[in-house]
């Protein structure tokens, strides 16, 4: 399947970049970079989607392009297997070992970061 999607990745990328610029979603270099990063993922997701082309277009670009209704009827087939019984969780016994956990999320390392760089940036990407 990936080799069949390759010609469409370029087409979708060109269209998305042009739309991004025409709709003034970002500056042209930002549009080009964002599309280059995600065009393959978008085409792969659309290829595996249950949406018809006009529905996908309506979802991505709005009513002038097509119709997509989030409240439309949809079905999900579930296996015929019975659900397992609900077992409520038991609290740990007194004296059970404890631990401390530090959770860091959404951490990004920017090799090109420069101390004192402009923090007031018009682009949706980090400024350098």
N, C-alpha and C positions, 0 to 999 in steps of 0.2 A: 504493500500500500504506500509506503513513503515515496518510492520512485514515481508513483502515479501522481502524487501531489505536487512534485517539484515545479512543473510549469505553472500551476495555480498559485504557488507561493509568490512568485515574481509578479503575477498579475494583481493579486490581492495587495501586495506591498505597494505597487505603483499607485493603485487606486486609493489605498488608505493614506499614503503620503500626500497625494494631491488633495484629498478631502480634508485632511488635517490642516493643510496650508490654506485652502479656500475658505474653510470655516474659521480660520484664525484661532485654532485650538492652541497653537504654540508657534514659535518662530520656525522657519523652514529647516534649519539644521536639527532642531529638537524633534520635529516631526519625522525627519528622515532617520534619525538615530533610534527613536522609539519604535518605528515601524520595522526597521532592520532587526531589532532585538526580538520582537514578538510576532512577526508575520508568519513564521512557521507554526508556532503554537496556535494561532488563530485559525489557520487553514486546517490543521489537524483536528481541532475542536469542532469546526463546522462540518468536516467530513464525517465525523462520528456522531453528529447531532441528529436528533429526530425532527428538527425543524426543516420545513420546506424552504427553498431559496427566498421567496417573498417574505416569509415569517422571519428568517434570519436577517434580511435587509431591514425590515421594520423594527426589529429588536435593536440593531446596531445604529440605524440612521433615522428612525422615526417614521411617522405615518406617510410622508410623501414617497417613501421608498417601498413600503409594503405594510402589511398588517400583522401585528403580533399582539395577542391578548393574554396577559399573564393569568387571567381568570378563566381562560378557556378550559373545557373539559379535557382531562388527560387520565390515562390509566397506567397503573404499575402492576405488573404480574408478580405475585408473590408465590414462593414454593408452597406446596401442599403440606409441608412438614408442620407438626404442631409446635406451638411456642413452648419453650421450657418454663418451668415454674419460677415465679419470682422468689428470690432468696434475699431477704434484707441483709445488708452488711452488718457484721458484728464489730463492736468497738474493740480496740486492742486490750489485752489483759493488763491489769495493773503491773507496773514495773517493766513494761515492754520497752525496748531500746527506742530512742528518738534520734532524729537527725535534723540538721538545718540545711535548707536548700536555698540557693541563690538562683533566681531565674532572670536571665537577660534576654530580652526579645528585640527583634528588629534591629540588630546590630549590623552596621556596615563598615567595612574597612575601605578607605579611599587612599590609594597609594599616592595620588596627586594632591592630597590636601595640603594647603599652605596656611600656616598660622597668620591670622590677620586678613584672610581673604574676605571679599565682600559677602556679607550675609543677606543683603537685600537683593534678591535675584528674581528676575521676571520669569524664569524658566521653572518647570516642575521638577527639575533635577537639582542635585546639590551644586552649589556654586564653588568655584575654586579661585 
